[in-house]
């Protein structure tokens, strides 16, 4: 299991477009579980509704939790995607 902390810098937080991009990228890792931990709750990063329901705002810190065959690669690539501030 790999945990990676990411601060969301986008003014709109994890709104629909970045949530969709995150989900699409997370689903590329079919053999790896990808979760977002935020405010003592876990959300499925492979679900747009799951990501949106986290209500992550600008400057909130989330933790990506990846476990499976490609957990390290998934954590690095997903964190980089979120940090690009798109």
N, C-alpha and C positions, 0 to 999 in steps of 0.2 A: 504494500500500500504506500502510495506517495501522496504527500500533502504539500500544497504550494499556496502561499498567501499572495493575493493580488488586490491592489487598491484600484477601484474603478474611478477613472478620471473623467470619463465622458460626462458632459453637463447634464445629459438626460438619464444617466445611470444605465442600467440594463433594460432599456426599452425594447420595443418589438424588433427592430432591425438587428441590433447586436445580439439579442437573445436568439434570434433565428440563425445568425451566423455561428454562434457558439454551439447551438444544437446540431446544425449541419456538420460542423467539424467534429463534435463529440461522437456523432453517429458513424463517422469513418472508422472509429475504434470499436467495432462490433463485439470484440472479445474482451473489452475492458469496460468496467463500470466507472462512470464519471458522475460525481455528485458535487454540489455546491453546498458548503456549510456557511450559514449566515444566521446570526442571532439565535444560536443554539438549536437550529433546525437544519435538516438536510433536504435538498431539492435535487431532483433528477435533471442533470444537465443535458440529457437527450430528449427532453420534453420542453417545448416552447412555453407551454402553460406552467410547467414546473418552475422554469427560470423566471418568468414574469411574476409568478405568485410570491417569489422571494422579496419583491419590492426593493431591489438594490438601487440606491441613489448615488449621486456623485460623491466621491471620497469615502464611500463605504469600503471596508476591507472584507473580502470573502476568502474562503479557503477552498481550493479545488482539491477533491479527494479522488484519486484514480487507483483502481486496483484491477489487476488482470495481466495478461500477457505483455501488453505494450504500455504499462502504466507510466513509466518515466517519459516516454516519448509523448504520450497524450498530455501529461501535466505540463511539459515544456511548451508544446505547440498551442495548447489552449490558453495558457497564461500569456504567451506572446500575442495571441489574437486579442485578448482582452486589454492588454497593455498598449496596443496600437491606437487606442482611443478613437475607434471608428464609430 
